[in-house]
Amino acid sequence: MTTSTKPEPTRLDPARITAWTLVTLAAVTILAVAAPLSAAAFGVPIVLALVLSVALAASMVFSLVRPVLATVLCIVAVLGFALVTPPSGPWPIMVTSTIALATVVLVVSRTRWLVGLAAVAIAGGGGLAIALASPTTTDLTGEATADLVVFVSIVAVAWLIGLLIGKWSAVRAQLVRERAISAEELVRREAAEQRTELARELHDVVAHGMSAIQVQASSARYRLPGLSEEAAAEFDDIAGLARASMREMRALLAVLRNEDATGQGVPQPTVAEVAALVAAAVRAGSRIELDDRLADDERVALDPVVSLTAYRMVQESLSNVARHATGADTLVTLEPGDGTLNIEVRNAAPREAVVTNPDAGGNGIRGMRERVALLGGSLTAGRTDDGGFVVRATIPTDVSKGGE
């Protein structure tokens, strides 16, 4: 198949952009201030001041992606400045060091609160040890003590704020997950109610007529004098067929009524089963190709709600292709993004003209869009230049970003 597709542009997360922007600006400011301040005001050799300042700034940026490494690097830089700075002015911890470590601890404590707490303890203890080891410090009073108290207080508050932000994010993620599950349950219950109503209507409409046919056919040989044996046998066959049809209809109605109950406990499909879904459609005669760019560990790591939503989106899209573009070449693409799962189902123009209701098909796309939006994602659908159709969805893999 020659149909090609371009990956959906990565959906930018405003919160992530804001975090990177603020931390980067703070890091640049620290880099611009710490080196000249320590060199000019405290007499630290310029090369050493520059190296330690770069370490401070780098640790702030790394805190967003490598929390443990960033914490270690920042503590080393903070204590390094304390060792080479003479005991004058803010000492043993400079203001720039306090700001840098507070930033790192706040960012890290959102997900690694123990690492942040350890940073507070190690930096505070290290600063105290340096102050006590200095020949100018004879007791725990004076400017050194005040500086250490302020330093530890600021960093401890930053740790507490980071911890609270992390807990709040976890609660929000759980709420988003529960909201998505509730929406799925609502859809399932509505479908069960529709099946029950359909079963009731089928029984009311069909059962009476089939029963009448069976009774009349069974009694024909007794009601119609002179009926030939061949005709009587045909009436018996009709009665038997009516009875068999009634049995099959009752079985079907039982399935419709009990499907909701029998479905309890059945594992929900995941994105890993998209390949089987495509294979089944191909066996049924569809022309579909799957371009799955997800690694095995990426599939396993997906949140179950995200994985189920991706599967349902592909399932509904392939159903639409089967209804409205029978036989059209179709490409299903699954691709990981930066914190997102990108899905595209693209079909070429139908091989034969297909007459469709212009008002049909919207409910499926609308349902997919609402389902994806519940997780904070986006879905677009529309015609392509070659007369085909494409559905694209971008779903955040972190459900805590959803529902906003």
C-alpha positions in Angstrom: 0.0 0.0 0.0 1.4 3.4 -0.9 -0.8 5.7 1.2 1.4 7.9 3.4 0.7 9.9 6.4 2.4 12.5 8.5 2.4 12.2 12.3 0.0 14.4 14.2 1.8 17.5 15.6 2.7 17.0 19.2 0.1 18.6 21.5 1.8 21.2 23.6 1.0 21.1 27.3 0.6 24.7 28.7 1.6 23.6 32.2 4.7 21.9 31.0 5.7 24.9 28.9 5.1 27.2 31.8 7.3 25.1 34.1 10.1 24.9 31.6 9.9 28.7 30.9 10.0 29.7 34.6 12.8 27.3 35.6 14.9 28.2 32.5 14.5 32.0 33.3 15.5 31.4 36.9 18.5 29.3 35.8 19.7 32.0 33.4 19.3 34.6 36.1 21.3 32.5 38.7 24.0 32.0 36.1 24.2 35.7 35.3 24.3 36.8 39.0 26.1 34.0 40.9 29.4 34.1 39.0 30.1 37.8 39.1 28.7 38.2 42.6 30.9 35.5 44.1 33.9 36.7 42.2 33.5 40.4 42.8 32.0 40.4 46.3 33.6 37.4 47.9 36.9 37.0 45.9 36.2 33.6 44.6 38.4 32.8 41.6 36.5 33.6 38.4 36.9 30.2 36.8 35.8 28.4 39.9 32.9 30.8 40.4 31.8 30.2 36.8 32.0 26.4 37.1 29.9 26.4 40.3 27.4 28.8 38.8 27.0 26.7 35.7 26.4 23.7 38.0 23.7 25.6 39.9 21.9 26.7 36.7 22.2 23.2 35.1 20.8 21.5 38.2 17.7 23.8 38.0 17.0 22.8 34.4 17.8 19.1 35.0 15.3 19.0 37.9 12.5 18.8 35.4 13.9 15.6 33.7 16.5 14.1 36.0 15.5 14.9 39.6 18.1 12.8 41.5 21.0 14.0 39.3 19.8 17.6 39.6 19.6 17.3 43.4 23.0 15.9 43.8 24.5 18.5 41.4 22.8 21.4 43.2 24.0 20.2 46.7 27.5 19.9 45.4 27.5 23.4 43.9 25.8 24.9 47.1 28.4 23.3 49.4 31.2 24.1 47.0 30.3 27.8 47.1 30.1 27.6 50.9 33.6 26.1 51.1 35.3 28.7 48.8 33.4 31.8 50.1 35.1 33.7 52.9 33.0 34.3 56.0 31.6 37.7 55.2 28.2 38.9 54.2 25.6 36.1 53.7 27.6 33.0 54.8 28.0 30.1 54.6 25.2 29.9 52.0 24.9 32.7 49.4 21.5 34.0 48.3 21.9 32.6 44.8 22.6 29.2 46.3 19.5 29.4 48.4 17.3 30.3 45.4 18.8 27.6 43.3 18.4 24.8 45.8 14.9 26.0 46.8 13.9 25.8 43.1 15.3 22.3 42.6 13.7 21.0 45.9 10.3 22.4 44.9 10.4 20.8 41.5 11.8 17.5 42.6 9.5 17.1 45.7 6.4 17.0 43.4 7.3 13.4 42.5 10.3 12.5 44.7 9.5 14.0 48.1 12.0 11.9 49.9 14.8 13.1 47.6 13.7 16.7 48.3 13.7 16.1 52.1 17.1 14.5 51.9 18.4 17.6 50.0 17.1 19.9 52.8 18.8 17.8 55.4 22.1 17.3 53.6 22.5 20.9 52.5 21.5 22.2 56.0 23.8 19.8 57.7 26.7 20.5 55.3 26.3 24.2 55.8 26.3 23.8 59.6 29.4 21.6 59.4 31.3 24.2 57.2 30.3 27.0 59.6 31.5 25.1 62.7 34.7 24.1 61.0 35.6 27.7 60.1 38.2 29.3 62.4 36.1 32.5 62.5 33.1 30.6 64.0 33.3 30.0 67.8 29.7 29.2 68.6 26.2 28.9 67.0 25.4 32.6 67.2 25.8 35.5 64.9 25.4 35.9 61.2 26.3 32.4 60.2 23.6 30.9 62.4 21.0 33.4 61.1 22.0 32.7 57.5 21.7 28.9 58.1 18.3 29.3 59.7 17.0 31.4 56.8 18.5 29.0 54.3 17.0 25.9 55.8 13.6 27.6 56.4 13.3 28.8 52.7 14.4 25.4 51.3 12.0 23.5 53.8 9.1 25.7 52.7 10.0 25.0 49.1 10.0 21.2 49.9 6.6 21.5 51.5 5.1 23.4 48.6 6.5 20.8 46.2 5.0 18.0 48.3 1.6 19.6 48.4 1.7 20.2 44.6 2.6 16.5 44.1 -0.3 15.3 46.3 -2.7 17.6 44.6 -1.6 16.3 41.2 -2.1 12.7 42.3 -5.6 13.5 43.5 -6.5 15.3 40.3 -5.2 12.4 38.2 -7.4 10.0 40.2 -10.4 12.3 39.7 -9.8 12.4 36.0 -9.5 8.6 35.9 -12.7 8.2 37.9 -14.5 10.6 35.6 -13.4 8.7 32.5 -14.5 5.4 34.1 -17.8 6.9 35.1 -18.4 8.1 31.5 -17.6 4.6 30.3 -20.0 3.1 32.8 -22.7 5.6 31.7 -22.3 4.7 28.1 -22.5 1.0 29.0 -25.6 1.4 31.0 -27.3 3.4 28.3 -26.4 0.7 25.8 -27.9 -1.9 28.2 -31.1 0.1 28.5 -31.3 0.3 24.7 -30.8 -3.4 24.4 -33.5 -4.1 27.0 -35.9 -1.8 25.2 -35.1 -3.4 21.8 -35.7 -6.9 23.3 -39.1 -5.8 24.7 -40.1 -4.3 21.3 -39.0 -7.4 19.4 -40.9 -9.6 21.7 -44.1 -7.5 21.5 -44.0 -7.2 17.7 -42.7 -10.6 16.7 -43.8 -13.0 19.3 -47.5 -12.5 18.7 -47.3 -12.9 15.0 -45.0 -16.0 15.1 -47.3 -17.6 17.7 -50.3 -17.0 15.5 -48.5 -18.6 12.5 -47.5 -21.6 14.5 -51.0 -22.2 15.9 -52.7 -21.8 12.5 -50.2 -24.0 10.7 -50.4 -26.7 13.4 -54.2 -26.8 13.3 -54.6 -26.6 9.5 -55.1 -30.3 9.0 -57.9 -30.3 11.5 -59.6 -27.0 10.4 -59.4 -27.6 6.6 -61.4 -30.7 5.5 -60.0 -32.6 2.5 -56.5 -31.1 2.9 -54.0 -33.3 1.0 -51.2 -35.0 2.8 -48.6 -33.0 0.9 -50.3 -29.7 2.0 -50.7 -30.9 5.6 -47.0 -31.8 5.6 -46.1 -28.3 4.4 -48.2 -26.7 7.1 -46.4 -28.9 9.7 -43.1 -27.7 8.3 -44.3 -24.1 8.6 -45.4 -24.8 12.2 -42.0 -26.3 13.0 -40.1 -23.4 11.4 -42.2 -21.0 13.5 -41.4 -22.9 16.7 -37.7 -22.9 15.8 -37.8 -19.2 15.0 -39.5 -18.5 18.3 -36.8 -20.5 20.2 -34.0 -18.6 18.4 -35.7 -15.3 19.0 -36.0 -16.0 22.7 -32.3 -16.9 22.8 -31.5 -13.7 21.0 -33.6 -11.7 23.4 -32.0 -13.4 26.4 -28.6 -12.3 25.0 -29.7 -8.8 24.5 -31.1 -8.6 28.0 -28.2 -10.3 29.8 -25.3 -8.9 27.8 -24.7 -6.2 30.3 -24.5 -8.7 33.2 -22.4 -11.3 31.4 -20.0 -8.6 30.4 -19.1 -7.9 34.0 -15.5 -8.8 34.9 -14.5 -9.2 31.2 -11.1 -7.5 30.6 -11.4 -4.4 28.6 -9.5 -4.2 25.3 -6.2 -2.3 25.1 -4.1 -0.7 22.4 -2.1 -3.9 22.3 -5.2 -5.5 20.7 -5.5 -3.1 17.8 -3.4 -5.5 15.7 -5.9 -8.2 16.3 -8.7 -5.8 15.4 -7.1 -4.8 12.1 -6.4 -8.5 11.3 -10.0 -9.4 11.8 -11.1 -6.5 9.5 -8.6 -7.7 6.9 -10.0 -11.3 7.1 -13.4 -9.8 6.5 -12.2 -8.3 3.2 -11.0 -4.8 4.2 -7.8 -3.3 2.9 -6.1 -2.1 6.1 -2.5 -1.6 7.1 -1.2 -1.0 10.6 1.8 1.2 11.3 2.4 0.6 15.0 5.4 2.6 16.2 4.8 1.9 19.9 7.4 -0.1 21.8 6.3 -3.0 24.0 7.1 -1.2 27.2 5.3 1.9 25.9 2.1 -0.1 25.5 2.4 -1.7 28.9 3.0 1.7 30.5 -0.1 3.3 29.1 -2.9 4.0 31.6 -5.7 1.5 31.1 -8.2 4.3 30.4 -6.0 5.8 27.8 -5.3 2.4 26.2 -9.1 1.6 26.1 -9.9 5.0 24.6 -7.3 4.4 21.9 -8.7 1.0 21.0 -12.3 2.3 20.9 -11.3 5.2 18.6 -9.6 2.8 16.1 -12.6 0.4 16.3 -15.1 3.1 15.6 -13.0 4.6 12.8 -12.6 1.2 11.1 -16.4 0.7 11.4 -17.0 4.0 9.7 -14.6 3.0 6.9 -16.5 -0.3 6.4 -19.8 1.6 6.2 -18.9 4.6 4.2 -15.8 3.7 2.2 -16.0 -0.1 1.6 -12.8 -1.5 0.0 -10.8 1.8 0.4 -7.2 1.5 1.3 -6.8 2.4 5.0 -3.8 3.1 7.2 -3.9 3.0 11.0 -1.0 4.7 12.7 -0.1 4.5 16.4 2.8 6.8 17.4 4.2 7.9 20.8 4.6 11.7 21.3 6.0 13.9 24.0 3.7 12.8 26.8 0.9 11.8 24.3 -0.3 8.9 22.2 -1.0 10.0 18.6 -3.5 8.0 16.5 -4.5 8.4 12.9 -6.9 6.4 10.8 -6.7 7.5 7.2 -8.6 6.0 4.3 -8.4 6.7 0.6 -11.4 7.5 -1.6 -13.9 4.6 -1.9 -13.3 2.4 -4.9 -17.0 2.7 -5.8 -19.4 5.5 -5.2 -21.1 5.0 -1.9 -24.5 6.6 -1.2 -24.6 7.8 2.4 -27.0 9.8 4.5 -25.3 13.2 5.0 -26.7 13.2 8.6 -25.3 9.8 9.4 -22.0 9.0 11.0 -21.7 12.1 13.1 -22.7 10.4 16.4 -19.7 8.1 16.2 -17.2 10.9 15.6 -18.9 13.0 18.2 -18.7 10.2 20.7 -15.0 9.6 20.0 -14.3 13.3 20.3 -16.1 13.5 23.7 -14.3 10.4 24.9 -10.9 11.7 24.0 -11.7 15.2 25.4 -12.4 13.6 28.8 -8.8 12.7 29.0 -7.6 16.1 28.0 -7.0 15.1 24.4 -8.2 16.3 21.0 -9.7 14.7 17.9 -10.2 16.0 14.4 -11.9 14.4 11.5 -12.5 15.5 7.9 -12.1 14.9 4.2 -8.7 14.7 2.5 -7.7 16.3 -0.8 -7.9 13.0 -2.6 -11.5 12.3 -1.5 -10.7 10.1 1.4 -11.2 10.7 5.1 -8.9 11.0 8.1 -9.4 10.9 11.8 -6.6 12.1 14.1 -6.5 11.9 17.9 -3.9 13.1 20.4 -4.4 11.6 23.9 -2.2 12.6 26.9 -0.6 9.6 28.5 -0.8 11.4 31.8 -4.5 11.5 32.7 -3.8 14.1 35.4 -3.6 16.6 32.5 -7.1 15.8 31.4 -10.4 17.4 32.1 -9.2 20.9 32.3 
